[in-house]
Amino acid sequence: MTRALACVEVEHTQPHPDRPSEGMVNFQVEYSPAANQDRAFEFLMGSASDQDPLLTREVERAIRDSRALDTEALCIIANKLVWSLKVVITILDNCGNVSDVAQIAAIAALKHARRPDFTISGREVTIHPVTHREAVPLPINFMPIMTTFALFDSGAVVLIDPSAQEEAAMDGKVAVVMNEHKEICGIRKPGGVCIEKELLVQMVKVFRSPERATS
């Protein structure tokens, strides 16, 4: 079973000059030594990076780029102070389909994370400790969930949630991101075998099916 642990670090900082009225959201996906047995010794010796930039980008596309998080609501005072979120996802065990697990762990962590409350008097901001005021949930617009379809035999065979062995043999994959309202938030196909649009439509129908929603 693939397992991941995600945590959210919240702090206040100056906004980016290009987006003075938006908060910041950054993701980082890393592997524990146990999740990559082939390189465990290298990790322990410090000769290999435990971070995965490609997997990090997949999580970013599914959450940040889909606007699942309202970054404008993370602004405290425009041009002066915003909330900055760092979501760290650690892959504990890798038995396949790590991208879906990492994305679900990340959005679940954001859903349960809290930020300190604050008050504004003029241009002065007071950040209240969580021991004095109840922390505030983050502004989540919707809950995107990613599902990966593995392609075999030039797309004639399609599997959901491929294992590591199936990933090693697949001809390609398609990742579909959908929210709880059954709205498509994104579709990504990173290379591999070409597929017909009818097959893509069928994948979306499977994702939207009641049986899939309750599985």
N, C-alpha and C positions, 0 to 999 in steps of 0.2 A: 504494500500500500504506500502510495506517495503521500508524504505529510509535510506541512509547512507551518511555520510560526511567524506571525506578523505583529509588529508593534509600531505605534505612531509617536513620534517625538514632536512636541508642539512648543514653539517659541515665537516671540515677537521680534520683528526686525524691520529695517528700512525696505521699502518696496523696490522692485526693479525699475530703473529709469524709464523703460519702454512701456511698463504697465503699472503706473503709479497708484491705481485704485484697485489692484488685484493682489490677493495673497499668493503665496508660493506653495507648490506641492511637488515634492521630489520623491522618487522611488529608488530603491536599491534592493536587488535580489542577489543573495549570496548562498553558497552551499556550505553546509557543515561537512567535515571530513567523512562522516558516516554516509553522506548522501552521494559521494563519489568515490567508491572503493578503489577505482583504477588510479586515482591521484591522491589518495589519502596520505601517503607518505610525503608527497611533495607539499601538501597543505601543512602538515605538521612541521616540516623543515623550513617552511616559509618561502619556498621556491616557486610556488604557484599561487595565482590569484584566486580567491574564493568568490569573486564577483562575476556575474554573468550579464554583460551589457545588452546582449540581444534579448534575453528573457526580460530584463528590466524594461526595455522598449516595448515589448508586447504588453506588459502590465500597464505602462503609461498610455498606450493607445486605447486600451479597453476602459480605463477609468478617467484619466485626465483629459485626453483628447476627445472623449465622448461627452465631456462637460457634465459628467455624473456628479462632480463636486462643484458647488457654486463658489468660484474663487473670488468673485466680487464681494461676496458676503464675508470673506476673510479679511477685508480691509477695515482697519480701525480708524485711521485718518489718512485721506489721500495725500500722496507725496511725502508722508511722514512715517507712518507705522502700519504694518500689516502682520497677519499671522503667517508663519512659515511652518509647513508640515513636512516631515521626513518619514516616509513609510519604509521600514526595513523588513524585508521578507527573507527568512532563513529556511532553506530547503533541508529538512531533517532526514527524509528518506526519499529516494528517487526510484520509483518502480514504473515510471512512464507518465506521459501527459502532465509534465511538471508545470507547463504554462497555465493550464486551467486551475490547478491547485494553488499556484502562486497568486493568480488574479483573485480568486475567491477569498483567499486568506487576507489579501490587501483590502478589498472592499469591506469585508467583515470587520477588520481592525478599525477602519475609518468610521464605520457605522457605530461602533462602540466607544470610540475615542471621545474625549471631552477637552475643551479648552477653558482656561480661566475666564471668569466674567470680568468686565471692565466698565468704568464710567468715564464720561468726558465732561470736563468743565472748561468751556472756552476752547483753547488749544491744548489743554493739559489732560493727559490720560492717566487714570489710576487702574492698574491691574490688580485685581483682588485675589489673594491666595485662596486656594480651594478649601482651606480650613475655615475661611471666613464667609465665603459665598459658594453656593453650589455651582459646579462647573457646567458649561453649556455644550450641548451636542454640536457636532460639526454640520455644516449646511449641505446635506446630501440631497440631490435632486431626485435621483432614482438609483436602483440597485442593478448595475450591469453584471451579467453572468456570461462567462465565455465557455463555449463548448467546442472541442476540437474533433473534427472528423478526419480519420485516416483513410487514404485512398490506396486501393490495391488493384492489380490487373487492369491498369489504365483507367481506373475509375469505375470499373464494373462491380467492384466490391467496396463497400464503405462501412467503416466501423467507428463507433463513438467511443471516446475515452480509451485510446490505445495504450497498451502496456509497453514496457521498454522493448520487449522482443518484437512486438508488432511495429513499433516505430522504426526499428532497425531494418525491417523488411518492406515498409510502405513505400509507395511511389510518390507520395506527396501528402499534403494535408490542407484542410481548410478550417479556419477558426471563425466562428460566428459569435458575435456579442449581442445579447438581447436583454432588455430590462423586464421588470415585473409586469409591465403593461403589454408585453409581447411586441414591443417596438425594436426594430433592428438598430443597434448603436454602432455597428461596424462589422465588416467582413474582411478577412485577410487570408491571402493564399501565397505563402512564401515559396514560389517556385514549384518544381515538381511537374507531374503530368498535367496536361491540359484537360479541362472538363467542359461539358456542355452546360449552358445556362439552366436547362431543365433539371439537371442533377443538383445544381445549387439551390434552385427553388424547392426541390424535394427535401434537401437538408434543412432548410428553414422551416418547412412544414413539420418535419420530425421534431425540431427544437420547440415549435409552438404547440405540439400535441399535448393533451392533458396527461397522457401516460408519462411523457418526458418531464413535465412540470412537477409530477409527484414522485419521481424516481430519485 
